[in-house]
Amino acid sequence: MTAVCRALGDELGVSRETLRNWARQADIDSGEAPGVTTSENEEIRQLRKENKRLRESNEILKAASVFFAGELDPRNR
């Protein structure tokens, strides 16, 4: 596979390692090799992004709760 990847890479202007990675990922996506598929990787990426956004929102809500609890405390008047 290395010789084929090298020859095709030279012809296409792509590194041999890039072609090898593409071929390996194609085998995973087709179910011929174990691993995480491209669609699973995309789902994981989206879930991590959403998780980060939700954590940030929770931090904002916690800070707002602390602020408003202090504002409503009768000892602060």
Backbone atoms as SQL, in Angstrom:
CREATE TABLE atoms (id INTEGER PRIMARY KEY, chain TEXT, resi INTEGER, resn TEXT, atom TEXT, x REAL, y REAL, z REAL);
INSERT INTO atoms VALUES
  (1, 'A', 1, 'MET', 'N', 0.831, -1.190, 0.000),
  (2, 'A', 1, 'MET', 'CA', 0.000, 0.000, 0.000),
  (3, 'A', 1, 'MET', 'C', 0.872, 1.250, 0.000),
  (4, 'A', 2, 'THR', 'N', 2.029, 1.179, 0.621),
  (5, 'A', 2, 'THR', 'CA', 2.907, 2.342, 0.685),
  (6, 'A', 2, 'THR', 'C', 3.362, 2.773, -0.700),
  (7, 'A', 3, 'ALA', 'N', 3.738, 1.817, -1.541),
  (8, 'A', 3, 'ALA', 'CA', 4.194, 2.148, -2.893),
  (9, 'A', 3, 'ALA', 'C', 3.054, 2.759, -3.704),
  (10, 'A', 4, 'VAL', 'N', 1.870, 2.208, -3.563),
  (11, 'A', 4, 'VAL', 'CA', 0.711, 2.740, -4.281),
  (12, 'A', 4, 'VAL', 'C', 0.402, 4.152, -3.801),
  (13, 'A', 5, 'CYS', 'N', 0.415, 4.353, -2.502),
  (14, 'A', 5, 'CYS', 'CA', 0.138, 5.675, -1.941),
  (15, 'A', 5, 'CYS', 'C', 1.195, 6.684, -2.385),
  (16, 'A', 6, 'ARG', 'N', 2.435, 6.250, -2.440),
  (17, 'A', 6, 'ARG', 'CA', 3.504, 7.155, -2.873),
  (18, 'A', 6, 'ARG', 'C', 3.302, 7.548, -4.335),
  (19, 'A', 7, 'ALA', 'N', 3.013, 6.569, -5.193),
  (20, 'A', 7, 'ALA', 'CA', 2.829, 6.840, -6.621),
  (21, 'A', 7, 'ALA', 'C', 1.607, 7.723, -6.859),
  (22, 'A', 8, 'LEU', 'N', 0.510, 7.400, -6.221),
  (23, 'A', 8, 'LEU', 'CA', -0.704, 8.206, -6.386),
  (24, 'A', 8, 'LEU', 'C', -0.530, 9.592, -5.772),
  (25, 'A', 9, 'GLY', 'N', 0.139, 9.641, -4.637),
  (26, 'A', 9, 'GLY', 'CA', 0.375, 10.924, -3.984),
  (27, 'A', 9, 'GLY', 'C', 1.180, 11.855, -4.861),
  (28, 'A', 10, 'ASP', 'N', 2.214, 11.341, -5.495),
  (29, 'A', 10, 'ASP', 'CA', 3.009, 12.156, -6.406),
  (30, 'A', 10, 'ASP', 'C', 2.168, 12.643, -7.573),
  (31, 'A', 11, 'GLU', 'N', 1.334, 11.766, -8.080),
  (32, 'A', 11, 'GLU', 'CA', 0.487, 12.113, -9.224),
  (33, 'A', 11, 'GLU', 'C', -0.570, 13.151, -8.859),
  (34, 'A', 12, 'LEU', 'N', -1.127, 13.028, -7.649),
  (35, 'A', 12, 'LEU', 'CA', -2.205, 13.931, -7.217),
  (36, 'A', 12, 'LEU', 'C', -1.707, 15.152, -6.460),
  (37, 'A', 13, 'GLY', 'N', -0.440, 15.129, -6.073),
  (38, 'A', 13, 'GLY', 'CA', 0.096, 16.248, -5.300),
  (39, 'A', 13, 'GLY', 'C', -0.318, 16.205, -3.838),
  (40, 'A', 14, 'VAL', 'N', -0.528, 14.984, -3.334),
  (41, 'A', 14, 'VAL', 'CA', -0.944, 14.769, -1.950),
  (42, 'A', 14, 'VAL', 'C', 0.097, 13.867, -1.300),
  (43, 'A', 15, 'SER', 'N', 0.343, 14.071, -0.019),
  (44, 'A', 15, 'SER', 'CA', 1.344, 13.238, 0.646),
  (45, 'A', 15, 'SER', 'C', 0.877, 11.792, 0.746),
  (46, 'A', 16, 'ARG', 'N', 1.831, 10.903, 0.806),
  (47, 'A', 16, 'ARG', 'CA', 1.529, 9.475, 0.894),
  (48, 'A', 16, 'ARG', 'C', 0.801, 9.171, 2.194),
  (49, 'A', 17, 'GLU', 'N', 1.154, 9.869, 3.256),
  (50, 'A', 17, 'GLU', 'CA', 0.521, 9.644, 4.559),
  (51, 'A', 17, 'GLU', 'C', -0.951, 10.065, 4.517),
  (52, 'A', 18, 'THR', 'N', -1.242, 11.154, 3.824),
  (53, 'A', 18, 'THR', 'CA', -2.632, 11.601, 3.682),
  (54, 'A', 18, 'THR', 'C', -3.453, 10.542, 2.952),
  (55, 'A', 19, 'LEU', 'N', -2.925, 10.029, 1.869),
  (56, 'A', 19, 'LEU', 'CA', -3.633, 8.977, 1.131),
  (57, 'A', 19, 'LEU', 'C', -3.822, 7.725, 1.981),
  (58, 'A', 20, 'ARG', 'N', -2.822, 7.367, 2.729),
  (59, 'A', 20, 'ARG', 'CA', -2.921, 6.190, 3.596),
  (60, 'A', 20, 'ARG', 'C', -4.017, 6.394, 4.642),
  (61, 'A', 21, 'ASN', 'N', -4.075, 7.600, 5.216),
  (62, 'A', 21, 'ASN', 'CA', -5.120, 7.904, 6.209),
  (63, 'A', 21, 'ASN', 'C', -6.505, 7.870, 5.578),
  (64, 'A', 22, 'TRP', 'N', -6.619, 8.401, 4.367),
  (65, 'A', 22, 'TRP', 'CA', -7.911, 8.366, 3.670),
  (66, 'A', 22, 'TRP', 'C', -8.349, 6.928, 3.414),
  (67, 'A', 23, 'ALA', 'N', -7.423, 6.088, 2.973),
  (68, 'A', 23, 'ALA', 'CA', -7.742, 4.682, 2.694),
  (69, 'A', 23, 'ALA', 'C', -8.145, 3.957, 3.978),
  (70, 'A', 24, 'ARG', 'N', -7.422, 4.219, 5.049),
  (71, 'A', 24, 'ARG', 'CA', -7.748, 3.594, 6.342),
  (72, 'A', 24, 'ARG', 'C', -9.137, 4.030, 6.806),
  (73, 'A', 25, 'GLN', 'N', -9.439, 5.338, 6.667),
  (74, 'A', 25, 'GLN', 'CA', -10.752, 5.838, 7.086),
  (75, 'A', 25, 'GLN', 'C', -11.857, 5.255, 6.210),
  (76, 'A', 26, 'ALA', 'N', -11.591, 5.079, 4.925),
  (77, 'A', 26, 'ALA', 'CA', -12.580, 4.466, 4.028),
  (78, 'A', 26, 'ALA', 'C', -12.868, 3.029, 4.463),
  (79, 'A', 27, 'ASP', 'N', -11.830, 2.301, 4.879),
  (80, 'A', 27, 'ASP', 'CA', -12.039, 0.937, 5.374),
  (81, 'A', 27, 'ASP', 'C', -12.894, 0.939, 6.640),
  (82, 'A', 28, 'ILE', 'N', -12.667, 1.898, 7.517),
  (83, 'A', 28, 'ILE', 'CA', -13.455, 2.009, 8.747),
  (84, 'A', 28, 'ILE', 'C', -14.901, 2.358, 8.408),
  (85, 'A', 29, 'ASP', 'N', -15.084, 3.340, 7.516),
  (86, 'A', 29, 'ASP', 'CA', -16.432, 3.777, 7.152),
  (87, 'A', 29, 'ASP', 'C', -17.237, 2.669, 6.475),
  (88, 'A', 30, 'SER', 'N', -16.558, 1.807, 5.725),
  (89, 'A', 30, 'SER', 'CA', -17.253, 0.710, 5.034),
  (90, 'A', 30, 'SER', 'C', -17.467, -0.504, 5.936),
  (91, 'A', 31, 'GLY', 'N', -16.912, -0.464, 7.148),
  (92, 'A', 31, 'GLY', 'CA', -17.087, -1.562, 8.084),
  (93, 'A', 31, 'GLY', 'C', -16.060, -2.662, 7.930),
  (94, 'A', 32, 'GLU', 'N', -15.060, -2.458, 7.086),
  (95, 'A', 32, 'GLU', 'CA', -14.032, -3.469, 6.864),
  (96, 'A', 32, 'GLU', 'C', -12.956, -3.457, 7.948),
  (97, 'A', 33, 'ALA', 'N', -12.877, -2.360, 8.707),
  (98, 'A', 33, 'ALA', 'CA', -11.880, -2.252, 9.769),
  (99, 'A', 33, 'ALA', 'C', -12.546, -1.633, 11.000),
  (100, 'A', 34, 'PRO', 'N', -12.060, -1.998, 12.182),
  (101, 'A', 34, 'PRO', 'CA', -12.634, -1.397, 13.395),
  (102, 'A', 34, 'PRO', 'C', -12.172, 0.044, 13.545),
  (103, 'A', 35, 'GLY', 'N', -13.005, 0.835, 14.190),
  (104, 'A', 35, 'GLY', 'CA', -12.651, 2.227, 14.449),
  (105, 'A', 35, 'GLY', 'C', -13.874, 3.114, 14.434),
  (106, 'A', 36, 'VAL', 'N', -13.634, 4.392, 14.601),
  (107, 'A', 36, 'VAL', 'CA', -14.710, 5.385, 14.651),
  (108, 'A', 36, 'VAL', 'C', -14.942, 5.912, 13.240),
  (109, 'A', 37, 'THR', 'N', -16.185, 5.817, 12.778),
  (110, 'A', 37, 'THR', 'CA', -16.508, 6.264, 11.421),
  (111, 'A', 37, 'THR', 'C', -16.509, 7.785, 11.329),
  (112, 'A', 38, 'THR', 'N', -16.506, 8.267, 10.107),
  (113, 'A', 38, 'THR', 'CA', -16.529, 9.705, 9.861),
  (114, 'A', 38, 'THR', 'C', -17.785, 10.334, 10.446),
  (115, 'A', 39, 'SER', 'N', -18.924, 9.675, 10.277),
  (116, 'A', 39, 'SER', 'CA', -20.176, 10.229, 10.815),
  (117, 'A', 39, 'SER', 'C', -20.164, 10.223, 12.344),
  (118, 'A', 40, 'GLU', 'N', -19.585, 9.198, 12.945),
  (119, 'A', 40, 'GLU', 'CA', -19.469, 9.166, 14.403),
  (120, 'A', 40, 'GLU', 'C', -18.540, 10.275, 14.897),
  (121, 'A', 41, 'ASN', 'N', -17.446, 10.491, 14.172),
  (122, 'A', 41, 'ASN', 'CA', -16.539, 11.591, 14.531),
  (123, 'A', 41, 'ASN', 'C', -17.247, 12.935, 14.476),
  (124, 'A', 42, 'GLU', 'N', -18.063, 13.136, 13.454),
  (125, 'A', 42, 'GLU', 'CA', -18.797, 14.393, 13.320),
  (126, 'A', 42, 'GLU', 'C', -19.794, 14.555, 14.463),
  (127, 'A', 43, 'GLU', 'N', -20.483, 13.471, 14.817),
  (128, 'A', 43, 'GLU', 'CA', -21.437, 13.519, 15.918),
  (129, 'A', 43, 'GLU', 'C', -20.724, 13.844, 17.231),
  (130, 'A', 44, 'ILE', 'N', -19.579, 13.217, 17.467),
  (131, 'A', 44, 'ILE', 'CA', -18.802, 13.481, 18.678),
  (132, 'A', 44, 'ILE', 'C', -18.377, 14.944, 18.720),
  (133, 'A', 45, 'ARG', 'N', -17.917, 15.469, 17.580),
  (134, 'A', 45, 'ARG', 'CA', -17.492, 16.866, 17.507),
  (135, 'A', 45, 'ARG', 'C', -18.655, 17.815, 17.837),
  (136, 'A', 46, 'GLN', 'N', -19.840, 17.527, 17.268),
  (137, 'A', 46, 'GLN', 'CA', -21.007, 18.364, 17.535),
  (138, 'A', 46, 'GLN', 'C', -21.436, 18.274, 19.001),
  (139, 'A', 47, 'LEU', 'N', -21.410, 17.077, 19.567),
  (140, 'A', 47, 'LEU', 'CA', -21.797, 16.908, 20.971),
  (141, 'A', 47, 'LEU', 'C', -20.829, 17.617, 21.910),
  (142, 'A', 48, 'ARG', 'N', -19.535, 17.578, 21.596),
  (143, 'A', 48, 'ARG', 'CA', -18.561, 18.295, 22.423),
  (144, 'A', 48, 'ARG', 'C', -18.792, 19.803, 22.350),
  (145, 'A', 49, 'LYS', 'N', -19.100, 20.279, 21.160),
  (146, 'A', 49, 'LYS', 'CA', -19.375, 21.712, 20.977),
  (147, 'A', 49, 'LYS', 'C', -20.614, 22.124, 21.777),
  (148, 'A', 50, 'GLU', 'N', -21.665, 21.317, 21.687),
  (149, 'A', 50, 'GLU', 'CA', -22.891, 21.608, 22.436),
  (150, 'A', 50, 'GLU', 'C', -22.642, 21.514, 23.937),
  (151, 'A', 51, 'ASN', 'N', -21.870, 20.525, 24.375),
  (152, 'A', 51, 'ASN', 'CA', -21.542, 20.354, 25.780),
  (153, 'A', 51, 'ASN', 'C', -20.807, 21.578, 26.314),
  (154, 'A', 52, 'LYS', 'N', -19.865, 22.083, 25.537),
  (155, 'A', 52, 'LYS', 'CA', -19.120, 23.279, 25.938),
  (156, 'A', 52, 'LYS', 'C', -20.058, 24.478, 26.085),
  (157, 'A', 53, 'ARG', 'N', -20.956, 24.640, 25.103),
  (158, 'A', 53, 'ARG', 'CA', -21.902, 25.760, 25.148),
  (159, 'A', 53, 'ARG', 'C', -22.811, 25.645, 26.371),
  (160, 'A', 54, 'LEU', 'N', -23.278, 24.451, 26.680),
  (161, 'A', 54, 'LEU', 'CA', -24.154, 24.250, 27.831),
  (162, 'A', 54, 'LEU', 'C', -23.417, 24.506, 29.149),
  (163, 'A', 55, 'ARG', 'N', -22.150, 24.095, 29.233),
  (164, 'A', 55, 'ARG', 'CA', -21.365, 24.380, 30.440),
  (165, 'A', 55, 'ARG', 'C', -21.217, 25.887, 30.645),
  (166, 'A', 56, 'GLU', 'N', -20.936, 26.601, 29.553),
  (167, 'A', 56, 'GLU', 'CA', -20.789, 28.055, 29.646),
  (168, 'A', 56, 'GLU', 'C', -22.108, 28.698, 30.085),
  (169, 'A', 57, 'SER', 'N', -23.218, 28.212, 29.540),
  (170, 'A', 57, 'SER', 'CA', -24.528, 28.736, 29.928),
  (171, 'A', 57, 'SER', 'C', -24.802, 28.474, 31.404),
  (172, 'A', 58, 'ASN', 'N', -24.448, 27.279, 31.873),
  (173, 'A', 58, 'ASN', 'CA', -24.643, 26.955, 33.290),
  (174, 'A', 58, 'ASN', 'C', -23.832, 27.875, 34.186),
  (175, 'A', 59, 'GLU', 'N', -22.594, 28.173, 33.793),
  (176, 'A', 59, 'GLU', 'CA', -21.760, 29.085, 34.588),
  (177, 'A', 59, 'GLU', 'C', -22.388, 30.474, 34.652),
  (178, 'A', 60, 'ILE', 'N', -22.923, 30.937, 33.541),
  (179, 'A', 60, 'ILE', 'CA', -23.586, 32.250, 33.519),
  (180, 'A', 60, 'ILE', 'C', -24.799, 32.233, 34.434),
  (181, 'A', 61, 'LEU', 'N', -25.587, 31.176, 34.362),
  (182, 'A', 61, 'LEU', 'CA', -26.785, 31.079, 35.209),
  (183, 'A', 61, 'LEU', 'C', -26.426, 30.988, 36.689),
  (184, 'A', 62, 'LYS', 'N', -25.358, 30.281, 37.019),
  (185, 'A', 62, 'LYS', 'CA', -24.922, 30.206, 38.414),
  (186, 'A', 62, 'LYS', 'C', -24.499, 31.581, 38.923),
  (187, 'A', 63, 'ALA', 'N', -23.754, 32.300, 38.108),
  (188, 'A', 63, 'ALA', 'CA', -23.312, 33.637, 38.504),
  (189, 'A', 63, 'ALA', 'C', -24.502, 34.574, 38.665),
  (190, 'A', 64, 'ALA', 'N', -25.467, 34.469, 37.770),
  (191, 'A', 64, 'ALA', 'CA', -26.660, 35.307, 37.871),
  (192, 'A', 64, 'ALA', 'C', -27.458, 34.961, 39.124),
  (193, 'A', 65, 'SER', 'N', -27.543, 33.687, 39.462),
  (194, 'A', 65, 'SER', 'CA', -28.258, 33.263, 40.667),
  (195, 'A', 65, 'SER', 'C', -27.620, 33.849, 41.920),
  (196, 'A', 66, 'VAL', 'N', -26.300, 33.784, 41.978),
  (197, 'A', 66, 'VAL', 'CA', -25.582, 34.340, 43.123),
  (198, 'A', 66, 'VAL', 'C', -25.818, 35.838, 43.212),
  (199, 'A', 67, 'PHE', 'N', -25.755, 36.526, 42.083),
  (200, 'A', 67, 'PHE', 'CA', -25.963, 37.971, 42.061),
  (201, 'A', 67, 'PHE', 'C', -27.361, 38.335, 42.554),
  (202, 'A', 68, 'PHE', 'N', -28.389, 37.687, 41.977),
  (203, 'A', 68, 'PHE', 'CA', -29.755, 38.030, 42.348),
  (204, 'A', 68, 'PHE', 'C', -30.100, 37.592, 43.768),
  (205, 'A', 69, 'ALA', 'N', -29.517, 36.523, 44.246),
  (206, 'A', 69, 'ALA', 'CA', -29.738, 36.113, 45.631),
  (207, 'A', 69, 'ALA', 'C', -29.198, 37.186, 46.568),
  (208, 'A', 70, 'GLY', 'N', -28.060, 37.751, 46.219),
  (209, 'A', 70, 'GLY', 'CA', -27.491, 38.830, 47.027),
  (210, 'A', 70, 'GLY', 'C', -28.340, 40.085, 46.970),
  (211, 'A', 71, 'GLU', 'N', -28.912, 40.384, 45.821),
  (212, 'A', 71, 'GLU', 'CA', -29.766, 41.575, 45.666),
  (213, 'A', 71, 'GLU', 'C', -31.059, 41.444, 46.461),
  (214, 'A', 72, 'LEU', 'N', -31.568, 40.232, 46.584),
  (215, 'A', 72, 'LEU', 'CA', -32.844, 40.014, 47.265),
  (216, 'A', 72, 'LEU', 'C', -32.677, 39.814, 48.768),
  (217, 'A', 73, 'ASP', 'N', -31.459, 39.656, 49.236),
  (218, 'A', 73, 'ASP', 'CA', -31.194, 39.440, 50.649),
  (219, 'A', 73, 'ASP', 'C', -31.513, 40.729, 51.421),
  (220, 'A', 74, 'PRO', 'N', -32.464, 40.657, 52.376),
  (221, 'A', 74, 'PRO', 'CA', -32.836, 41.873, 53.110),
  (222, 'A', 74, 'PRO', 'C', -31.696, 42.454, 53.957),
  (223, 'A', 75, 'ARG', 'N', -30.710, 41.682, 54.267),
  (224, 'A', 75, 'ARG', 'CA', -29.566, 42.198, 55.046),
  (225, 'A', 75, 'ARG', 'C', -28.721, 43.159, 54.225),
  (226, 'A', 76, 'ASN', 'N', -28.869, 43.141, 52.905),
  (227, 'A', 76, 'ASN', 'CA', -28.092, 44.027, 52.047),
  (228, 'A', 76, 'ASN', 'C', -28.763, 45.389, 51.838),
  (229, 'A', 77, 'ARG', 'N', -29.840, 45.659, 52.535),
  (230, 'A', 77, 'ARG', 'CA', -30.564, 46.927, 52.334),
  (231, 'A', 77, 'ARG', 'C', -30.232, 47.924, 53.390);
